[in-house]
Amino acid sequence: MFFRTRTNISWRDLPPCYGNWETVYNRHRRWSMDGTWAKILDGLRAGCDAEEGADWTVSVDSTVVRAHQHAAGARLAPPTDFPPKGTP
């Protein structure tokens, strides 16, 4: 997931050494929906100083972030195939 984000490639172009691109995509999507990424960030924050930990967030250099040409057609409603956050 980090390789894809860092290199700005499409999911289908993920190198085979990372496994099937659909599996990686589905895991990323699930982790985004169920709060796993937030837990990882909280775990990383735990090692920070108390003063700086609360304000520590992920930063992305905007010089390498580009929207895909198909990004303009984003769906308006959240996907229905995953339960909303907070649902057991």
Buried (B, 14 or more C-beta within 10 A) or exposed (E): BEEBEEEEEEEEEBEEEEEEBEEBBEEBEEBBBBEEBEEEEEEEBEEEEEEEEEEEEEEEEEEEEEEEEEEEEEEEEEEEEBEEEEEE
